[in-house]
Amino acid sequence: MDWIPIVFATFKLVVLVTGMFFAIKWHYDQGKKEKVMDTRALLRAGGKAAAIFVVALGGIGLITFALIRVFGMEL
């Protein structure tokens, strides 16, 4: 029973590292295909992603505080 978390954590780590490696490799290869990349388009896409993340984070925060208030929990 004591070895199960070790095996599962090791498996999870191996899967995540492998997935990260192939994701980085794929993006690197795509970047090499398109040598000329529009900098403005790249910055615009990065800005949109950051804005969506901030809005989603704020929404999750508001939902959390609303649930805390509904269930009568104290902060």
All heavy atoms as a GROMACS GRO file, in nm:
protein
  585
    1MET      N    1   0.082  -0.119   0.000
    1MET     CA    2   0.000   0.000   0.000
    1MET      C    3   0.087   0.126   0.000
    1MET      O    4   0.047   0.227  -0.056
    1MET     CB    5  -0.088  -0.004   0.124
    1MET     CG    6  -0.220   0.059   0.113
    1MET     SD    7  -0.312   0.004  -0.030
    1MET     CE    8  -0.450   0.108  -0.011
    2ASP      N    9   0.203   0.121   0.060
    2ASP     CA   10   0.288   0.238   0.068
    2ASP      C   11   0.352   0.273  -0.067
    2ASP      O   12   0.394   0.387  -0.087
    2ASP     CB   13   0.399   0.217   0.171
    2ASP     CG   14   0.344   0.210   0.311
    2ASP    OD1   15   0.235   0.264   0.333
    2ASP    OD2   16   0.410   0.150   0.398
    3TRP      N   17   0.363   0.180  -0.158
    3TRP     CA   18   0.431   0.205  -0.285
    3TRP      C   19   0.339   0.260  -0.392
    3TRP      O   20   0.385   0.311  -0.494
    3TRP     CB   21   0.499   0.078  -0.335
    3TRP     CG   22   0.405  -0.037  -0.352
    3TRP    CD1   23   0.370  -0.129  -0.260
    3TRP    CD2   24   0.330  -0.068  -0.471
    3TRP    NE1   25   0.278  -0.217  -0.313
    3TRP    CE2   26   0.253  -0.183  -0.442
    3TRP    CE3   27   0.321  -0.012  -0.597
    3TRP    CZ2   28   0.168  -0.240  -0.534
    3TRP    CZ3   29   0.236  -0.071  -0.689
    3TRP    CH2   30   0.161  -0.184  -0.657
    4ILE      N   31   0.208   0.254  -0.371
    4ILE     CA   32   0.113   0.299  -0.474
    4ILE      C   33   0.129   0.449  -0.505
    4ILE      O   34   0.137   0.485  -0.623
    4ILE     CB   35  -0.031   0.264  -0.433
    4ILE    CG1   36  -0.050   0.113  -0.444
    4ILE    CG2   37  -0.132   0.337  -0.521
    4ILE    CD1   38  -0.186   0.065  -0.400
    5PRO      N   39   0.137   0.538  -0.406
    5PRO     CA   40   0.156   0.680  -0.441
    5PRO      C   41   0.287   0.705  -0.516
    5PRO      O   42   0.292   0.791  -0.604
    5PRO     CB   43   0.156   0.752  -0.307
    5PRO     CG   44   0.088   0.660  -0.213
    5PRO     CD   45   0.116   0.521  -0.262
    6ILE      N   46   0.391   0.630  -0.482
    6ILE     CA   47   0.520   0.649  -0.549
    6ILE      C   48   0.508   0.609  -0.696
    6ILE      O   49   0.554   0.680  -0.785
    6ILE     CB   50   0.629   0.567  -0.477
    6ILE    CG1   51   0.650   0.622  -0.336
    6ILE    CG2   52   0.759   0.570  -0.556
    6ILE    CD1   53   0.735   0.536  -0.248
    7VAL      N   54   0.445   0.495  -0.721
    7VAL     CA   55   0.429   0.448  -0.860
    7VAL      C   56   0.342   0.544  -0.938
    7VAL      O   57   0.375   0.582  -1.052
    7VAL     CB   58   0.370   0.306  -0.862
    7VAL    CG1   59   0.332   0.265  -1.003
    7VAL    CG2   60   0.469   0.206  -0.804
    8PHE      N   61   0.228   0.587  -0.882
    8PHE     CA   62   0.139   0.677  -0.955
    8PHE      C   63   0.202   0.813  -0.978
    8PHE      O   64   0.188   0.871  -1.085
    8PHE     CB   65   0.006   0.692  -0.882
    8PHE     CG   66  -0.082   0.571  -0.893
    8PHE    CD1   67  -0.171   0.539  -0.793
    8PHE    CD2   68  -0.078   0.488  -1.004
    8PHE    CE1   69  -0.254   0.428  -0.803
    8PHE    CE2   70  -0.160   0.377  -1.016
    8PHE     CZ   71  -0.248   0.347  -0.915
    9ALA      N   72   0.273   0.866  -0.879
    9ALA     CA   73   0.339   0.996  -0.896
    9ALA      C   74   0.448   0.986  -1.002
    9ALA      O   75   0.465   1.078  -1.083
    9ALA     CB   76   0.396   1.043  -0.763
   10THR      N   77   0.524   0.878  -1.001
   10THR     CA   78   0.628   0.859  -1.101
   10THR      C   79   0.568   0.849  -1.241
   10THR      O   80   0.617   0.912  -1.336
   10THR     CB   81   0.710   0.733  -1.071
   10THR    OG1   82   0.762   0.742  -0.938
   10THR    CG2   83   0.823   0.716  -1.169
   11PHE      N   84   0.459   0.772  -1.255
   11PHE     CA   85   0.392   0.759  -1.384
   11PHE      C   86   0.340   0.894  -1.432
   11PHE      O   87   0.357   0.931  -1.549
   11PHE     CB   88   0.277   0.658  -1.374
   11PHE     CG   89   0.199   0.644  -1.500
   11PHE    CD1   90   0.252   0.578  -1.609
   11PHE    CD2   91   0.072   0.699  -1.510
   11PHE    CE1   92   0.180   0.565  -1.727
   11PHE    CE2   93  -0.001   0.687  -1.627
   11PHE     CZ   94   0.053   0.620  -1.736
   12LYS      N   95   0.279   0.971  -1.342
   12LYS     CA   96   0.225   1.102  -1.377
   12LYS      C   97   0.338   1.194  -1.423
   12LYS      O   98   0.323   1.266  -1.521
   12LYS     CB   99   0.152   1.162  -1.257
   12LYS     CG  100   0.088   1.294  -1.284
   12LYS     CD  101   0.013   1.342  -1.161
   12LYS     CE  102  -0.055   1.473  -1.186
   12LYS     NZ  103  -0.131   1.518  -1.070
   13LEU      N  104   0.448   1.192  -1.352
   13LEU     CA  105   0.562   1.276  -1.388
   13LEU      C  106   0.616   1.239  -1.526
   13LEU      O  107   0.644   1.327  -1.608
   13LEU     CB  108   0.672   1.264  -1.281
   13LEU     CG  109   0.793   1.352  -1.301
   13LEU    CD1  110   0.753   1.497  -1.279
   13LEU    CD2  111   0.902   1.312  -1.204
   14VAL      N  112   0.630   1.110  -1.553
   14VAL     CA  113   0.681   1.066  -1.683
   14VAL      C  114   0.586   1.108  -1.795
   14VAL      O  115   0.630   1.158  -1.899
   14VAL     CB  116   0.702   0.913  -1.683
   14VAL    CG1  117   0.727   0.861  -1.824
   14VAL    CG2  118   0.818   0.875  -1.593
   15VAL      N  119   0.456   1.092  -1.776
   15VAL     CA  120   0.358   1.130  -1.878
   15VAL      C  121   0.362   1.280  -1.902
   15VAL      O  122   0.361   1.326  -2.017
   15VAL     CB  123   0.217   1.083  -1.839
   15VAL    CG1  124   0.112   1.144  -1.928
   15VAL    CG2  125   0.209   0.932  -1.844
   16LEU      N  126   0.365   1.360  -1.795
   16LEU     CA  127   0.367   1.505  -1.812
   16LEU      C  128   0.494   1.553  -1.880
   16LEU      O  129   0.490   1.640  -1.967
   16LEU     CB  130   0.350   1.574  -1.676
   16LEU     CG  131   0.211   1.568  -1.616
   16LEU    CD1  132   0.211   1.627  -1.477
   16LEU    CD2  133   0.112   1.640  -1.704
   17VAL      N  134   0.609   1.498  -1.841
   17VAL     CA  135   0.736   1.540  -1.903
   17VAL      C  136   0.738   1.502  -2.050
   17VAL      O  137   0.780   1.581  -2.135
   17VAL     CB  138   0.855   1.479  -1.826
   17VAL    CG1  139   0.984   1.496  -1.904
   17VAL    CG2  140   0.869   1.544  -1.690
   18THR      N  141   0.689   1.383  -2.083
   18THR     CA  142   0.684   1.340  -2.223
   18THR      C  143   0.592   1.431  -2.304
   18THR      O  144   0.626   1.474  -2.414
   18THR     CB  145   0.637   1.194  -2.234
   18THR    OG1  146   0.721   1.112  -2.154
   18THR    CG2  147   0.639   1.146  -2.376
   19GLY      N  148   0.475   1.461  -2.250
   19GLY     CA  149   0.382   1.549  -2.319
   19GLY      C  150   0.438   1.689  -2.338
   19GLY      O  151   0.423   1.750  -2.444
   20MET      N  152   0.505   1.742  -2.236
   20MET     CA  153   0.566   1.874  -2.247
   20MET      C  154   0.676   1.875  -2.353
   20MET      O  155   0.688   1.970  -2.430
   20MET     CB  156   0.622   1.918  -2.112
   20MET     CG  157   0.514   1.959  -2.014
   20MET     SD  158   0.568   1.994  -1.846
   20MET     CE  159   0.724   2.068  -1.864
   21PHE      N  160   0.756   1.768  -2.357
   21PHE     CA  161   0.863   1.760  -2.456
   21PHE      C  162   0.806   1.766  -2.598
   21PHE      O  163   0.852   1.843  -2.682
   21PHE     CB  164   0.945   1.632  -2.437
   21PHE     CG  165   1.041   1.606  -2.549
   21PHE    CD1  166   1.159   1.678  -2.558
   21PHE    CD2  167   1.012   1.512  -2.646
   21PHE    CE1  168   1.247   1.656  -2.661
   21PHE    CE2  169   1.099   1.488  -2.751
   21PHE     CZ  170   1.218   1.561  -2.759
   22PHE      N  171   0.704   1.683  -2.625
   22PHE     CA  172   0.648   1.680  -2.759
   22PHE      C  173   0.573   1.809  -2.793
   22PHE      O  174   0.572   1.851  -2.909
   22PHE     CB  175   0.560   1.557  -2.778
   22PHE     CG  176   0.640   1.431  -2.798
   22PHE    CD1  177   0.636   1.330  -2.704
   22PHE    CD2  178   0.720   1.416  -2.909
   22PHE    CE1  179   0.710   1.215  -2.721
   22PHE    CE2  180   0.795   1.301  -2.928
   22PHE     CZ  181   0.790   1.201  -2.834
   23ALA      N  182   0.510   1.873  -2.695
   23ALA     CA  183   0.443   2.000  -2.720
   23ALA      C  184   0.544   2.108  -2.757
   23ALA      O  185   0.523   2.184  -2.853
   23ALA     CB  186   0.362   2.043  -2.598
   24ILE      N  187   0.653   2.115  -2.682
   24ILE     CA  188   0.757   2.214  -2.712
   24ILE      C  189   0.820   2.186  -2.847
   24ILE      O  190   0.843   2.277  -2.927
   24ILE     CB  191   0.862   2.217  -2.600
   24ILE    CG1  192   0.800   2.274  -2.473
   24ILE    CG2  193   0.983   2.299  -2.641
   24ILE    CD1  194   0.886   2.257  -2.350
   25LYS      N  195   0.846   2.059  -2.876
   25LYS     CA  196   0.906   2.021  -3.005
   25LYS      C  197   0.814   2.057  -3.120
   25LYS      O  198   0.858   2.112  -3.221
   25LYS     CB  199   0.936   1.871  -3.006
   25LYS     CG  200   1.004   1.823  -3.132
   25LYS     CD  201   1.027   1.673  -3.125
   25LYS     CE  202   1.099   1.619  -3.246
   25LYS     NZ  203   1.043   1.656  -3.372
   26TRP      N  204   0.684   2.032  -3.106
   26TRP     CA  205   0.590   2.064  -3.212
   26TRP      C  206   0.585   2.213  -3.238
   26TRP      O  207   0.588   2.258  -3.352
   26TRP     CB  208   0.451   2.011  -3.176
   26TRP     CG  209   0.350   2.035  -3.284
   26TRP    CD1  210   0.329   1.959  -3.395
   26TRP    CD2  211   0.258   2.144  -3.292
   26TRP    NE1  212   0.230   2.013  -3.471
   26TRP    CE2  213   0.184   2.126  -3.410
   26TRP    CE3  214   0.231   2.253  -3.210
   26TRP    CZ2  215   0.084   2.215  -3.449
   26TRP    CZ3  216   0.131   2.340  -3.249
   26TRP    CH2  217   0.060   2.321  -3.366
   27HIS      N  218   0.579   2.293  -3.128
   27HIS     CA  219   0.574   2.438  -3.146
   27HIS      C  220   0.704   2.491  -3.206
   27HIS      O  221   0.702   2.583  -3.288
   27HIS     CB  222   0.545   2.507  -3.012
   27HIS     CG  223   0.401   2.502  -2.975
   27HIS    ND1  224   0.348   2.401  -2.899
   27HIS    CD2  225   0.299   2.585  -3.003
   27HIS    CE1  226   0.220   2.423  -2.883
   27HIS    NE2  227   0.188   2.533  -2.945
   28TYR      N  228   0.815   2.433  -3.168
   28TYR     CA  229   0.944   2.474  -3.224
   28TYR      C  230   0.948   2.444  -3.374
   28TYR      O  231   0.992   2.527  -3.454
   28TYR     CB  232   1.057   2.402  -3.151
   28TYR     CG  233   1.194   2.437  -3.203
   28TYR    CD1  234   1.254   2.559  -3.173
   28TYR    CD2  235   1.265   2.348  -3.283
   28TYR    CE1  236   1.379   2.590  -3.220
   28TYR    CE2  237   1.390   2.378  -3.332
   28TYR     CZ  238   1.447   2.499  -3.300
   28TYR     OH  239   1.570   2.531  -3.347
   29ASP      N  240   0.903   2.326  -3.413
   29ASP     CA  241   0.900   2.289  -3.554
   29ASP      C  242   0.806   2.377  -3.634
   29ASP      O  243   0.835   2.414  -3.748
   29ASP     CB  244   0.861   2.142  -3.571
   29ASP     CG  245   0.967   2.047  -3.520
   29ASP    OD1  246   1.084   2.090  -3.502
   29ASP    OD2  247   0.935   1.928  -3.497
   30GLN      N  248   0.691   2.413  -3.576
   30GLN     CA  249   0.598   2.503  -3.644
   30GLN      C  250   0.660   2.641  -3.663
   30GLN      O  251   0.639   2.705  -3.765
   30GLN     CB  252   0.467   2.516  -3.565
   30GLN     CG  253   0.386   2.389  -3.560
   30GLN     CD  254   0.339   2.344  -3.696
   30GLN    OE1  255   0.295   2.425  -3.776
   30GLN    NE2  256   0.353   2.216  -3.724
   31GLY      N  257   0.735   2.686  -3.566
   31GLY     CA  258   0.803   2.815  -3.576
   31GLY      C  259   0.910   2.815  -3.684
   31GLY      O  260   0.933   2.916  -3.750
   32LYS      N  261   0.977   2.703  -3.702
   32LYS     CA  262   1.079   2.693  -3.806
   32LYS      C  263   1.015   2.694  -3.944
   32LYS      O  264   1.075   2.744  -4.039
   32LYS     CB  265   1.162   2.567  -3.788
   32LYS     CG  266   1.265   2.577  -3.678
   32LYS     CD  267   1.347   2.452  -3.676
   32LYS     CE  268   1.488   2.488  -3.717
   32LYS     NZ  269   1.580   2.376  -3.709
   33LYS      N  270   0.893   2.637  -3.956
   33LYS     CA  271   0.824   2.638  -4.085
   33LYS      C  272   0.792   2.780  -4.127
   33LYS      O  273   0.811   2.817  -4.242
   33LYS     CB  274   0.694   2.559  -4.076
   33LYS     CG  275   0.708   2.412  -4.091
   33LYS     CD  276   0.568   2.350  -4.096
   33LYS     CE  277   0.573   2.201  -4.085
   33LYS     NZ  278   0.437   2.144  -4.081
   34GLU      N  279   0.741   2.856  -4.036
   34GLU     CA  280   0.702   2.994  -4.065
   34GLU      C  281   0.812   3.088  -4.017
   34GLU      O  282   0.804   3.145  -3.909
   34GLU     CB  283   0.570   3.026  -3.996
   34GLU     CG  284   0.456   2.935  -4.034
   34GLU     CD  285   0.335   2.958  -3.949
   34GLU    OE1  286   0.336   3.053  -3.867
   34GLU    OE2  287   0.240   2.880  -3.961
   35LYS      N  288   0.914   3.104  -4.096
   35LYS     CA  289   1.027   3.189  -4.057
   35LYS      C  290   0.982   3.332  -4.033
   35LYS      O  291   1.024   3.396  -3.938
   35LYS     CB  292   1.136   3.186  -4.165
   35LYS     CG  293   1.211   3.058  -4.174
   35LYS     CD  294   1.320   3.055  -4.074
   35LYS     CE  295   1.402   2.928  -4.098
   35LYS     NZ  296   1.507   2.915  -4.005
   36VAL      N  297   0.897   3.382  -4.119
   36VAL     CA  298   0.852   3.520  -4.107
   36VAL      C  299   0.722   3.520  -4.029
   36VAL      O  300   0.617   3.483  -4.080
   36VAL     CB  301   0.832   3.583  -4.246
   36VAL    CG1  302   0.785   3.726  -4.233
   36VAL    CG2  303   0.959   3.574  -4.328
   37MET      N  304   0.729   3.562  -3.905
   37MET     CA  305   0.609   3.566  -3.821
   37MET      C  306   0.579   3.712  -3.788
   37MET      O  307   0.668   3.787  -3.750
   37MET     CB  308   0.631   3.485  -3.694
   37MET     CG  309   0.509   3.476  -3.605
   37MET     SD  310   0.541   3.376  -3.463
   37MET     CE  311   0.472   3.223  -3.521
   38ASP      N  312   0.456   3.750  -3.807
   38ASP     CA  313   0.415   3.886  -3.779
   38ASP      C  314   0.419   3.912  -3.629
   38ASP      O  315   0.348   3.847  -3.553
   38ASP     CB  316   0.275   3.909  -3.835
   38ASP     CG  317   0.234   4.054  -3.826
   38ASP    OD1  318   0.323   4.141  -3.815
   38ASP    OD2  319   0.113   4.082  -3.831
   39THR      N  320   0.501   4.004  -3.587
   39THR     CA  321   0.518   4.033  -3.444
   39THR      C  322   0.391   4.090  -3.384
   39THR      O  323   0.354   4.056  -3.272
   39THR     CB  324   0.634   4.132  -3.424
   39THR    OG1  325   0.750   4.079  -3.486
   39THR    CG2  326   0.662   4.153  -3.278
   40ARG      N  327   0.321   4.173  -3.461
   40ARG     CA  328   0.198   4.231  -3.409
   40ARG      C  329   0.092   4.125  -3.384
   40ARG      O  330   0.021   4.130  -3.284
   40ARG     CB  331   0.144   4.336  -3.506
   40ARG     CG  332   0.208   4.471  -3.484
   40ARG     CD  333   0.136   4.573  -3.566
   40ARG     NE  334   0.224   4.607  -3.678
   40ARG     CZ  335   0.188   4.670  -3.786
   40ARG    NH1  336   0.063   4.707  -3.803
   40ARG    NH2  337   0.273   4.699  -3.880
   41ALA      N  338   0.081   4.030  -3.475
   41ALA     CA  339  -0.018   3.923  -3.458
   41ALA      C  340   0.017   3.838  -3.337
   41ALA      O  341  -0.072   3.795  -3.262
   41ALA     CB  342  -0.024   3.836  -3.583
   42LEU      N  343   0.145   3.814  -3.316
   42LEU     CA  344   0.189   3.735  -3.201
   42LEU      C  345   0.157   3.807  -3.070
   42LEU      O  346   0.106   3.747  -2.975
   42LEU     CB  347   0.339   3.707  -3.211
   42LEU     CG  348   0.400   3.622  -3.102
   42LEU    CD1  349   0.340   3.482  -3.105
   42LEU    CD2  350   0.550   3.613  -3.121
   43LEU      N  351   0.186   3.938  -3.064
   43LEU     CA  352   0.157   4.015  -2.944
   43LEU      C  353   0.006   4.024  -2.919
   43LEU      O  354  -0.040   4.018  -2.805
   43LEU     CB  355   0.218   4.154  -2.954
   43LEU     CG  356   0.370   4.161  -2.944
   43LEU    CD1  357   0.418   4.302  -2.971
   43LEU    CD2  358   0.416   4.114  -2.807
   44ARG      N  359  -0.071   4.039  -3.027
   44ARG     CA  360  -0.217   4.046  -3.013
   44ARG      C  361  -0.273   3.915  -2.958
   44ARG      O  362  -0.357   3.914  -2.869
   44ARG     CB  363  -0.280   4.079  -3.148
   44ARG     CG  364  -0.425   4.109  -3.143
   44ARG     CD  365  -0.482   4.159  -3.275
   44ARG     NE  366  -0.413   4.113  -3.393
   44ARG     CZ  367  -0.350   4.193  -3.481
   44ARG    NH1  368  -0.348   4.323  -3.462
   44ARG    NH2  369  -0.289   4.143  -3.587
   45ALA      N  370  -0.222   3.803  -3.009
   45ALA     CA  371  -0.269   3.672  -2.960
   45ALA      C  372  -0.229   3.652  -2.814
   45ALA      O  373  -0.308   3.601  -2.734
   45ALA     CB  374  -0.211   3.561  -3.047
   46GLY      N  375  -0.109   3.693  -2.777
   46GLY     CA  376  -0.065   3.681  -2.638
   46GLY      C  377  -0.148   3.769  -2.546
   46GLY      O  378  -0.182   3.730  -2.434
   47GLY      N  379  -0.180   3.888  -2.592
   47GLY     CA  380  -0.264   3.979  -2.513
   47GLY      C  381  -0.404   3.924  -2.493
   47GLY      O  382  -0.462   3.936  -2.384
   48LYS      N  383  -0.461   3.865  -2.599
   48LYS     CA  384  -0.594   3.805  -2.586
   48LYS      C  385  -0.593   3.690  -2.486
   48LYS      O  386  -0.684   3.678  -2.403
   48LYS     CB  387  -0.642   3.753  -2.722
   48LYS     CG  388  -0.687   3.860  -2.816
   48LYS     CD  389  -0.733   3.798  -2.949
   48LYS     CE  390  -0.767   3.902  -3.050
   48LYS     NZ  391  -0.805   3.844  -3.180
   49ALA      N  392  -0.490   3.607  -2.493
   49ALA     CA  393  -0.480   3.494  -2.401
   49ALA      C  394  -0.468   3.543  -2.256
   49ALA      O  395  -0.532   3.489  -2.165
   49ALA     CB  396  -0.363   3.405  -2.437
   50ALA      N  397  -0.387   3.646  -2.235
   50ALA     CA  398  -0.370   3.701  -2.101
   50ALA      C  399  -0.500   3.762  -2.050
   50ALA      O  400  -0.537   3.745  -1.933
   50ALA     CB  401  -0.258   3.805  -2.100
   51ALA      N  402  -0.571   3.833  -2.137
   51ALA     CA  403  -0.698   3.895  -2.097
   51ALA      C  404  -0.803   3.790  -2.062
   51ALA      O  405  -0.874   3.803  -1.961
   51ALA     CB  406  -0.750   3.986  -2.209
   52ILE      N  407  -0.810   3.684  -2.142
   52ILE     CA  408  -0.906   3.577  -2.112
   52ILE      C  409  -0.872   3.511  -1.980
   52ILE      O  410  -0.960   3.480  -1.899
   52ILE     CB  411  -0.908   3.474  -2.228
   52ILE    CG1  412  -0.974   3.537  -2.351
   52ILE    CG2  413  -0.979   3.347  -2.188
   52ILE    CD1  414  -0.960   3.455  -2.477
   53PHE      N  415  -0.742   3.491  -1.954
   53PHE     CA  416  -0.700   3.431  -1.827
   53PHE      C  417  -0.740   3.518  -1.708
   53PHE      O  418  -0.792   3.468  -1.608
   53PHE     CB  419  -0.549   3.409  -1.827
   53PHE     CG  420  -0.496   3.355  -1.699
   53PHE    CD1  421  -0.514   3.222  -1.664
   53PHE    CD2  422  -0.428   3.438  -1.611
   53PHE    CE1  423  -0.467   3.173  -1.545
   53PHE    CE2  424  -0.380   3.389  -1.492
   53PHE     CZ  425  -0.399   3.256  -1.458
   54VAL      N  426  -0.718   3.648  -1.718
   54VAL     CA  427  -0.751   3.739  -1.608
   54VAL      C  428  -0.902   3.742  -1.584
   54VAL      O  429  -0.947   3.739  -1.469
   54VAL     CB  430  -0.695   3.880  -1.636
   54VAL    CG1  431  -0.750   3.982  -1.539
   54VAL    CG2  432  -0.544   3.879  -1.631
   55VAL      N  433  -0.980   3.746  -1.692
   55VAL     CA  434  -1.126   3.747  -1.677
   55VAL      C  435  -1.175   3.616  -1.614
   55VAL      O  436  -1.260   3.616  -1.524
   55VAL     CB  437  -1.194   3.772  -1.813
   55VAL    CG1  438  -1.344   3.746  -1.807
   55VAL    CG2  439  -1.166   3.913  -1.860
   56ALA      N  440  -1.119   3.503  -1.660
   56ALA     CA  441  -1.158   3.374  -1.603
   56ALA      C  442  -1.120   3.366  -1.455
   56ALA      O  443  -1.196   3.315  -1.373
   56ALA     CB  444  -1.093   3.260  -1.681
   57LEU      N  445  -1.003   3.415  -1.421
   57LEU     CA  446  -0.958   3.415  -1.281
   57LEU      C  447  -1.050   3.500  -1.195
   57LEU      O  448  -1.090   3.459  -1.085
   57LEU     CB  449  -0.814   3.466  -1.272
   57LEU     CG  450  -0.744   3.454  -1.139
   57LEU    CD1  451  -0.729   3.307  -1.100
   57LEU    CD2  452  -0.608   3.520  -1.146
   58GLY      N  453  -1.089   3.616  -1.244
   58GLY     CA  454  -1.182   3.701  -1.169
   58GLY      C  455  -1.318   3.635  -1.154
   58GLY      O  456  -1.380   3.643  -1.047
   59GLY      N  457  -1.365   3.569  -1.260
   59GLY     CA  458  -1.493   3.500  -1.252
   59GLY      C  459  -1.492   3.388  -1.150
   59GLY      O  460  -1.587   3.371  -1.074
   60ILE      N  461  -1.385   3.312  -1.149
   60ILE     CA  462  -1.373   3.203  -1.050
   60ILE      C  463  -1.370   3.259  -0.909
   60ILE      O  464  -1.430   3.204  -0.817
   60ILE     CB  465  -1.249   3.117  -1.080
   60ILE    CG1  466  -1.273   3.036  -1.206
   60ILE    CG2  467  -1.216   3.025  -0.964
   60ILE    CD1  468  -1.152   2.961  -1.255
   61GLY      N  469  -1.301   3.371  -0.892
   61GLY     CA  470  -1.298   3.436  -0.760
   61GLY      C  471  -1.435   3.481  -0.715
   61GLY      O  472  -1.474   3.461  -0.599
   62LEU      N  473  -1.510   3.542  -0.806
   62LEU     CA  474  -1.645   3.588  -0.771
   62LEU      C  475  -1.737   3.471  -0.738
   62LEU      O  476  -1.816   3.477  -0.643
   62LEU     CB  477  -1.704   3.671  -0.885
   62LEU     CG  478  -1.642   3.809  -0.905
   62LEU    CD1  479  -1.699   3.875  -1.030
   62LEU    CD2  480  -1.666   3.896  -0.783
   63ILE      N  481  -1.729   3.364  -0.816
   63ILE     CA  482  -1.810   3.245  -0.790
   63ILE      C  483  -1.775   3.186  -0.654
   63ILE      O  484  -1.862   3.146  -0.576
   63ILE     CB  485  -1.793   3.141  -0.902
   63ILE    CG1  486  -1.858   3.192  -1.030
   63ILE    CG2  487  -1.852   3.007  -0.863
   63ILE    CD1  488  -1.827   3.110  -1.153
   64THR      N  489  -1.646   3.184  -0.622
   64THR     CA  490  -1.602   3.130  -0.493
   64THR      C  491  -1.659   3.212  -0.378
   64THR      O  492  -1.712   3.156  -0.281
   64THR     CB  493  -1.448   3.129  -0.486
   64THR    OG1  494  -1.398   3.051  -0.594
   64THR    CG2  495  -1.400   3.072  -0.354
   65PHE      N  496  -1.651   3.344  -0.386
   65PHE     CA  497  -1.703   3.428  -0.279
   65PHE      C  498  -1.854   3.417  -0.269
   65PHE      O  499  -1.910   3.421  -0.158
   65PHE     CB  500  -1.659   3.573  -0.297
   65PHE     CG  501  -1.517   3.597  -0.257
   65PHE    CD1  502  -1.424   3.640  -0.349
   65PHE    CD2  503  -1.475   3.575  -0.126
   65PHE    CE1  504  -1.292   3.661  -0.312
   65PHE    CE2  505  -1.344   3.596  -0.088
   65PHE     CZ  506  -1.252   3.639  -0.181
   66ALA      N  507  -1.922   3.402  -0.382
   66ALA     CA  508  -2.067   3.386  -0.378
   66ALA      C  509  -2.105   3.255  -0.309
   66ALA      O  510  -2.197   3.250  -0.227
   66ALA     CB  511  -2.124   3.389  -0.520
   67LEU      N  512  -2.034   3.147  -0.341
   67LEU     CA  513  -2.061   3.018  -0.274
   67LEU      C  514  -2.030   3.023  -0.125
   67LEU      O  515  -2.102   2.965  -0.045
   67LEU     CB  516  -1.981   2.906  -0.342
   67LEU     CG  517  -2.029   2.863  -0.480
   67LEU    CD1  518  -1.934   2.762  -0.541
   67LEU    CD2  519  -2.170   2.806  -0.471
   68ILE      N  520  -1.924   3.093  -0.089
   68ILE     CA  521  -1.891   3.106   0.054
   68ILE      C  522  -2.004   3.179   0.126
   68ILE      O  523  -2.046   3.140   0.235
   68ILE     CB  524  -1.757   3.183   0.070
   68ILE    CG1  525  -1.641   3.093   0.030
   68ILE    CG2  526  -1.740   3.234   0.212
   68ILE    CD1  527  -1.508   3.163   0.027
   69ARG      N  528  -2.058   3.283   0.063
   69ARG     CA  529  -2.167   3.359   0.125
   69ARG      C  530  -2.294   3.275   0.134
   69ARG      O  531  -2.367   3.278   0.233
   69ARG     CB  532  -2.192   3.485   0.045
   69ARG     CG  533  -2.267   3.590   0.119
   69ARG     CD  534  -2.265   3.717   0.038
   69ARG     NE  535  -2.143   3.792   0.064
   69ARG     CZ  536  -2.142   3.905   0.134
   69ARG    NH1  537  -2.254   3.953   0.181
   69ARG    NH2  538  -2.031   3.968   0.156
   70VAL      N  539  -2.324   3.196   0.030
   70VAL     CA  540  -2.445   3.114   0.027
   70VAL      C  541  -2.440   3.008   0.136
   70VAL      O  542  -2.539   2.982   0.205
   70VAL     CB  543  -2.464   3.048  -0.112
   70VAL    CG1  544  -2.568   2.939  -0.106
   70VAL    CG2  545  -2.503   3.155  -0.215
   71PHE      N  546  -2.326   2.945   0.152
   71PHE     CA  547  -2.314   2.838   0.250
   71PHE      C  548  -2.283   2.888   0.390
   71PHE      O  549  -2.272   2.809   0.484
   71PHE     CB  550  -2.207   2.737   0.206
   71PHE     CG  551  -2.247   2.658   0.085
   71PHE    CD1  552  -2.166   2.655  -0.026
   71PHE    CD2  553  -2.366   2.588   0.082
   71PHE    CE1  554  -2.201   2.582  -0.138
   71PHE    CE2  555  -2.403   2.515  -0.029
   71PHE     CZ  556  -2.320   2.513  -0.140
   72GLY      N  557  -2.267   3.019   0.407
   72GLY     CA  558  -2.248   3.076   0.539
   72GLY      C  559  -2.110   3.048   0.598
   72GLY      O  560  -2.096   3.044   0.721
   73MET      N  561  -2.014   3.031   0.516
   73MET     CA  562  -1.878   3.005   0.566
   73MET      C  563  -1.812   3.136   0.602
   73MET      O  564  -1.844   3.243   0.547
   73MET     CB  565  -1.796   2.933   0.460
   73MET     CG  566  -1.856   2.801   0.415
   73MET     SD  567  -1.773   2.740   0.269
   73MET     CE  568  -1.672   2.616   0.343
   74GLU      N  569  -1.715   3.130   0.692
   74GLU     CA  570  -1.642   3.249   0.730
   74GLU      C  571  -1.506   3.249   0.663
   74GLU      O  572  -1.445   3.145   0.644
   74GLU     CB  573  -1.625   3.255   0.882
   74GLU     CG  574  -1.756   3.271   0.955
   74GLU     CD  575  -1.733   3.282   1.104
   74GLU    OE1  576  -1.619   3.309   1.146
   74GLU    OE2  577  -1.829   3.266   1.178
   75LEU      N  578  -1.459   3.367   0.628
   75LEU     CA  579  -1.327   3.377   0.566
   75LEU      C  580  -1.220   3.381   0.669
   75LEU      O  581  -1.197   3.444   0.752
   75LEU     CB  582  -1.319   3.498   0.474
   75LEU     CG  583  -1.404   3.486   0.350
   75LEU    CD1  584  -1.396   3.615   0.269
   75LEU    CD2  585  -1.351   3.373   0.263
   0.00000   0.00000   0.00000
